């Protein structure tokens, strides 16, 4: 077992942890959306509150293993590495923009108002799918190692694919209610 093998293993574990954090985010938001009570479900709050630590752990594993590997192989200043760093910052910005209002609405006790409306915001789904698309694009960059233009195009395609998937696969409550009403009248 070499240091390279260990670093690569830690890097892969970091990536898997990141995708798991994205899945946990999805579950927490769906739990908040599905509740009928006056206060959010405690399991959803625990998942949401643990999300920054979980995501932070993933990013730390990715960076603490990836940067030394890139430096050792002389690719630290390669275009695909720089585009990957920029894409990670983009993911952080999208996640922050989508989740910060939800975190604030659940408050330290979890009973402040507005959490139900914030959990139902379509931007939560759009942001999540865009971040998944960008994360998959970064994985592709790690494998293909393209030049700057191609690397940028790959990230843009991941971002757009995530946004399109949000439009295609998300049913809004209004559309669902309209469809149900139309089926009853026919």
C-alpha positions as CSV (number, residue, x, y, z in Angstrom):
1,X,0.0,0.0,0.0
2,X,1.5,3.3,-1.1
3,X,0.8,6.9,-0.1
4,X,-0.7,7.4,-3.6
5,X,-3.2,4.6,-3.0
6,X,-4.2,6.0,0.3
7,X,-4.6,9.5,-1.1
8,X,-6.6,8.3,-4.0
9,X,-8.8,6.2,-1.7
10,X,-9.4,9.2,0.6
11,X,-10.2,11.3,-2.5
12,X,-12.8,8.8,-3.7
13,X,-14.3,8.5,-0.2
14,X,-14.6,12.3,-0.2
15,X,-16.5,12.3,-3.5
16,X,-18.8,9.5,-2.3
17,X,-19.4,11.5,0.9
18,X,-20.3,14.6,-1.2
19,X,-22.9,12.7,-3.2
20,X,-24.3,11.2,0.0
21,X,-24.6,14.7,1.4
22,X,-26.5,15.8,-1.6
23,X,-28.8,12.8,-1.2
24,X,-29.3,13.6,2.5
25,X,-30.2,17.2,1.5
26,X,-32.9,15.8,-0.8
27,X,-34.3,13.6,1.9
28,X,-34.4,16.4,4.5
29,X,-36.2,18.8,2.1
30,X,-38.7,16.1,1.1
31,X,-39.4,15.3,4.8
32,X,-40.0,19.0,5.4
33,X,-42.3,19.2,2.4
34,X,-44.3,16.2,3.4
35,X,-45.1,17.1,7.0
36,X,-48.5,18.3,7.9
37,X,-47.8,19.4,11.5
38,X,-47.1,22.9,12.9
39,X,-43.5,22.2,13.5
40,X,-40.9,20.5,11.2
41,X,-40.1,16.9,11.8
42,X,-37.2,16.5,14.2
43,X,-35.4,14.0,11.9
44,X,-35.5,16.5,9.0
45,X,-34.1,19.2,11.3
46,X,-31.3,16.8,12.5
47,X,-30.5,16.0,8.9
48,X,-30.5,19.7,7.9
49,X,-28.3,20.8,10.9
50,X,-25.8,18.0,10.2
51,X,-25.6,18.9,6.5
52,X,-22.9,21.6,6.7
53,X,-20.7,19.4,8.8
54,X,-21.2,16.5,6.4
55,X,-20.6,18.6,3.3
56,X,-17.6,20.2,5.0
57,X,-16.1,16.8,5.7
58,X,-16.6,15.8,2.1
59,X,-14.9,18.9,0.8
60,X,-12.0,18.6,3.3
61,X,-11.4,14.9,2.3
62,X,-11.5,15.9,-1.4
63,X,-9.2,18.9,-1.1
64,X,-6.8,17.5,1.5
65,X,-6.2,14.4,-0.7
66,X,-6.6,16.0,-4.1
67,X,-4.3,19.0,-3.8
68,X,-1.2,17.0,-2.7
69,X,-1.9,14.4,-5.4
70,X,-2.2,17.1,-8.1
71,X,1.0,18.7,-6.8
72,X,2.8,15.4,-6.8
73,X,1.9,14.6,-10.4
74,X,2.5,18.2,-11.6
75,X,-1.1,18.9,-12.6
76,X,-2.0,21.4,-9.9
77,X,-2.0,24.3,-12.3
78,X,-3.7,22.3,-15.1
79,X,-6.8,23.9,-16.6
80,X,-9.1,21.0,-15.5
81,X,-7.9,21.3,-11.9
82,X,-8.5,25.1,-11.9
83,X,-11.9,24.7,-13.5
84,X,-12.7,22.0,-10.9
85,X,-11.9,24.4,-8.1
86,X,-14.1,27.1,-9.7
87,X,-16.9,24.5,-10.1
88,X,-16.6,23.6,-6.4
89,X,-17.0,27.3,-5.5
90,X,-20.0,27.5,-7.8
91,X,-21.5,24.5,-6.1
92,X,-21.0,26.1,-2.7
93,X,-22.6,29.3,-3.9
94,X,-25.6,27.5,-5.3
95,X,-26.0,25.5,-2.1
96,X,-25.7,28.5,0.1
97,X,-28.2,30.5,-1.9
98,X,-30.7,27.7,-1.8
99,X,-30.3,26.4,1.8
100,X,-29.5,29.5,3.8
101,X,-33.1,30.8,3.8
102,X,-34.3,27.3,4.8
103,X,-31.7,27.1,7.7
104,X,-32.8,30.5,8.9
105,X,-36.5,29.6,8.8
106,X,-36.1,26.5,10.9
107,X,-34.2,28.5,13.5
108,X,-32.2,27.2,16.5
109,X,-35.3,25.6,18.0
110,X,-36.9,24.7,14.7
111,X,-40.2,26.3,15.3
112,X,-39.9,29.8,13.7
113,X,-42.3,30.6,10.9
114,X,-41.9,30.3,7.2
115,X,-40.1,27.0,7.1
116,X,-42.9,25.2,5.1
117,X,-42.9,27.9,2.4
118,X,-39.1,27.9,2.2
119,X,-39.0,24.1,1.9
120,X,-41.4,24.3,-1.0
121,X,-39.3,26.8,-3.0
122,X,-38.6,25.3,-6.5
123,X,-35.1,26.8,-6.3
124,X,-34.2,24.1,-3.7
125,X,-34.7,21.4,-6.4
126,X,-33.1,23.5,-9.2
127,X,-30.0,24.2,-7.0
128,X,-29.7,20.5,-5.9
129,X,-29.9,19.2,-9.4
130,X,-27.5,21.8,-10.8
131,X,-25.0,20.9,-8.0
132,X,-25.3,17.2,-8.9
133,X,-24.7,18.0,-12.5
134,X,-21.7,20.1,-11.7
135,X,-20.4,17.4,-9.3
136,X,-20.7,14.8,-12.1
137,X,-18.9,17.2,-14.4
138,X,-16.0,17.5,-12.0
139,X,-15.8,13.7,-11.8
140,X,-15.6,13.6,-15.6
141,X,-12.8,16.3,-15.5
142,X,-10.8,14.1,-13.1
143,X,-11.0,11.2,-15.6
144,X,-10.7,13.0,-18.9
145,X,-8.3,15.9,-17.9
146,X,-9.4,18.2,-20.8
147,X,-8.0,21.6,-21.7
148,X,-9.5,24.8,-20.3
149,X,-12.2,25.4,-23.0
150,X,-13.4,21.7,-22.9
151,X,-13.3,21.7,-19.1
152,X,-15.4,24.8,-18.9
153,X,-17.8,23.4,-21.5
154,X,-18.2,20.2,-19.4
155,X,-19.1,22.2,-16.3
156,X,-21.6,24.3,-18.2
157,X,-23.2,21.2,-19.7
158,X,-23.5,19.7,-16.1
159,X,-25.0,23.0,-14.9
160,X,-27.5,23.2,-17.7
161,X,-28.4,19.5,-17.5
162,X,-29.2,19.9,-13.9
163,X,-31.4,22.9,-14.6
164,X,-33.2,21.1,-17.4
165,X,-33.7,18.0,-15.2
166,X,-35.3,20.3,-12.7
167,X,-37.8,21.6,-15.2
168,X,-38.5,18.1,-16.8
169,X,-38.7,16.1,-13.6
170,X,-40.3,18.5,-11.1
171,X,-44.0,18.7,-10.8
172,X,-45.2,21.8,-9.0
173,X,-48.1,21.5,-6.5
174,X,-50.2,23.9,-8.7
175,X,-49.7,21.7,-11.8
176,X,-50.5,18.6,-9.7
177,X,-53.7,20.2,-8.3
178,X,-54.7,21.4,-11.8
179,X,-54.2,17.9,-13.2
180,X,-56.2,16.3,-10.5
181,X,-59.1,18.8,-10.9
182,X,-59.1,18.3,-14.7
183,X,-59.3,14.5,-14.3
184,X,-62.3,14.8,-11.9
185,X,-64.2,17.0,-14.3
186,X,-63.7,14.7,-17.3
